[in-house]
């Protein structure tokens, strides 16, 4: 027997209807109504009015026709028709919820598990967007755990060292109590996770390996990616490298610095200065990190950027993403998922700064799916992420967002956003996400499951004196009169 929720009354339209509540009914609860023409129709309670007579408003989700398509009723529902609480099987069938895949959590207010298809995540990209403290990194951790369970290769860009905690099982007492509800148990992924640091083990003692970029035979183009050059400076650099090539088959940045020092051009000083800054980061090596080591089946490799300045972070993301994209196209590495945390720093929307990494991330967003390179984009500032990147993400996981500019950006970038959904994401409670995905008939609210592993965001704190090595040329000009010894000392303090 179906449980009675109420009787249709008041305002009745093609997309919504009011009903007088009978018994206990709560907001976001799923209900169903029988219609002689279409059969059972699914609805969702969007508001409840407590008055002399308790009434509720339900939005109409629709019904499945004989072809399996979700349809909207062609006629308004009749008043006095009974409204029932929807049963689990009917909800799953109508919404298109399937069993198996990437387990995100439970349909909000129900015990129905919500799964995402692994292929859709990898082939069609995904975004997690939320205001600070709403659980974006936590939700990303849930997806990462699920992808590791499915042996999907992962490459994670981690600006603040949050994801190293994937190695350790969740010991949070409150969350362990909830694990039975979600049907999971605690687990660490130490055997599958490797942490690389572009800095060094003094700054990042928890890292497993150093991350280094190939420093042999750097071209003018590659050096130009590090920093902008004037025409005069480019000319000096071309001349220096051509002279070195005439004498050596292999050369390093030290050779370029020596050649620049020997130049008679007054433009050499700025070039020498920047080349020395590159060298002092230690990022260049004659034994660079291989992409074949970074992308492996069943492994998550984390580039932990802790201790690395913003501009150098952007350059690392640019070089790394360029190499893995080319490597994937050539079949040198398996299909994998690229995870970009704090994406607004690496592919900012126009008007919110520039990043050398923007173009390659736009390219991966538009073309990566053809080559089995999926991308998970995570940001606390949706308005500041390149809209072309966001719009390419077919699966969106949106947690609480209240900033008007961010909400407008979501509306512009996501086809699924409606006025009702804009209001919904302002009120989403902690731990709940609005999910839109190609495999699900319409956006739904999901109670995101607790993590099996520890959540690094609980303890991660941003260093107030964030590294400023590789800031813009304008910033450098302000300190032009600083003695060279003082500058080197400061660089050492920033980078070691």
PyMOL commands that set and color helices and strands:
alter all, ss='L'
color gray80, all
select helices_A, chain A and resi 88-95+118-124+136-149+163-167+173-182+190-192+220-226+231-247+253-262+268-281+291-294+310-329+343-345+358-371+382-384+387-391+404-413+419-427+456-458+473-478+484-495
alter helices_A, ss='H'
color red, helices_A
select strands_A, chain A and resi 4-12+16-21+30-35+39-49+55-64+70-71+82-85+102-107+113-116+126-129+153-158+193-197+209-210+213-214+284-285+300-304+336-340+373-379+395-398+432-436+444-448
alter strands_A, ss='S'
color yellow, strands_A
deselect
rebuild
show_as cartoon
